[in-house]
């Protein structure tokens, strides 16, 4: 709720080169992720923490989610990504085009 209250409605329309990857537009609006409860529940079980929708990336091609501790993730067709341990850090990652950390399962090679 704190993340939604502080950042809700913020939309950033970026494109082009970032520090390490291309930047994409994003919107902080939890209503954008309400249609993905199973996806959020599945990832939440894998991470052992409940997840809630936070917004979307790239016009809906990616889903932003936040856990109970305030950590932020992005889910898209290429995988699941850790954006930061706070919404502030996640927004910085998205705005600067820093390379987020890819979430891996225990059986995936490094």
C-alpha positions, 0 to 999 in steps of 0.5 A: 500500500505504501508503494502505491500511495507514494508512486501510484500513477507515475508514468515514465515514457523513456526509450533508447539506450540506457547504461546497460540495456534499452530503457522502456516506458513504465507505469506504476498502477496496480490496476494494470496487473490485476488480470495476472493473479495466477502469475503473481501467485506462482512467482510468489510461491517460488520466492516464498513471499506474497506478491502484489501488482505494482504496474506495467512495463512497455505498454503491458508487455511486462508486469511489475510486482512488489512483495511484502518487504518492498522488493520489486520484480518485473515479469515478461516473456524473457523471464523474471527480473529483480529490479531492486529492494525498494521501489525507489531503487527499482525506478532508478533501475528502470530509468537508467537502463541498468541491467536487472538481476535475472531470477533463477531456479535452483536447477538453472546453471549459472 
